[in-house]
């Protein structure tokens, strides 16, 4: 048998995103903060202060704001996804989950 629909389905499911949204958002935050101009733009656009950001690391709304920031600028979204070895859609899906 050359083609097995069941095997193809298993492979497709194995490749599906299984990233924890909060962990992915924290990784994305690390990437955002790794570049001073990007970090300043993030704080400016979100209105968060560094203290509020630190205090909100466990808050889904703050984590969603990180991902919303990336989703709002395609170049950053693609670069972050590449740096984190995920698909841009994984970051967008995590943002939707955390909202």
C-alpha positions as semicolon CSV with decimal commas, in nm:
position;residue;x (nm);y (nm);z (nm)
1;X;0,000;0,000;0,000
2;X;0,159;0,326;-0,111
3;X;-0,076;0,576;0,051
4;X;-0,251;0,548;0,382
5;X;-0,503;0,824;0,468
6;X;-0,484;0,722;0,833
7;X;-0,104;0,761;0,839
8;X;-0,125;1,099;0,663
9;X;-0,378;1,219;0,921
10;X;-0,154;1,105;1,206
11;X;0,142;1,295;1,062
12;X;-0,067;1,610;1,016
13;X;-0,191;1,592;1,375
14;X;0,161;1,537;1,506
15;X;0,269;1,861;1,338
16;X;-0,015;2,066;1,488
17;X;0,079;2,344;1,731
18;X;0,092;2,228;2,091
19;X;0,253;2,536;2,244
20;X;0,138;2,660;2,583
21;X;0,001;3,011;2,509
22;X;0,137;3,167;2,829
23;X;0,482;3,015;2,785
24;X;0,489;3,123;2,422
25;X;0,390;3,478;2,521
26;X;0,668;3,489;2,781
27;X;0,919;3,373;2,521
28;X;0,788;3,638;2,284
29;X;0,823;3,901;2,556
30;X;1,187;3,801;2,601
31;X;1,236;3,847;2,228
32;X;1,063;4,188;2,232
33;X;1,271;4,309;2,526
34;X;1,593;4,186;2,367
35;X;1,603;4,494;2,142
36;X;1,594;4,836;2,316
37;X;1,411;5,030;2,039
38;X;1,153;4,751;2,003
39;X;1,110;4,733;2,382
40;X;1,055;5,109;2,400
41;X;0,800;5,089;2,117
42;X;0,624;4,804;2,300
43;X;0,600;4,999;2,624
44;X;0,488;5,311;2,441
45;X;0,218;5,136;2,240
46;X;0,084;4,926;2,526
47;X;0,105;5,202;2,786
48;X;0,265;4,959;3,029
49;X;0,542;5,071;3,260
50;X;0,831;4,834;3,337
51;X;0,687;4,784;3,687
52;X;0,340;4,704;3,551
53;X;0,494;4,463;3,304
54;X;0,688;4,282;3,578
55;X;0,381;4,266;3,802
56;X;0,164;4,137;3,517
57;X;0,379;3,850;3,393
58;X;0,118;3,601;3,514
59;X;-0,177;3,803;3,385
60;X;-0,328;3,665;3,062
61;X;-0,424;4,018;2,952
62;X;-0,064;4,139;2,978
63;X;0,062;3,830;2,795
64;X;-0,201;3,883;2,525
65;X;-0,081;4,243;2,490
66;X;0,268;4,115;2,409
67;X;0,133;3,897;2,131
68;X;-0,105;4,167;2,009
69;X;0,196;4,397;1,977
70;X;0,369;4,141;1,756
71;X;0,059;4,065;1,552
72;X;0,019;4,435;1,484
73;X;0,352;4,455;1,300
74;X;0,407;4,179;1,048
75;X;0,784;4,217;1,030
76;X;0,815;4,172;1,407
77;X;0,567;3,884;1,403
78;X;0,766;3,696;1,141
79;X;1,100;3,771;1,306
80;X;0,975;3,664;1,649
81;X;0,824;3,344;1,512
82;X;1,152;3,264;1,339
83;X;1,354;3,334;1,654
84;X;1,120;3,119;1,864
85;X;1,103;2,839;1,603
86;X;0,724;2,860;1,572
87;X;0,484;2,966;1,301
88;X;0,344;3,321;1,304
89;X;0,000;3,162;1,333
90;X;0,105;2,998;1,659
91;X;0,167;3,342;1,808
92;X;-0,166;3,472;1,676
93;X;-0,349;3,167;1,812
94;X;-0,186;3,213;2,153
95;X;-0,299;3,576;2,155
96;X;-0,658;3,473;2,082
97;X;-0,644;3,212;2,358
98;X;-0,513;3,459;2,615
99;X;-0,762;3,738;2,536
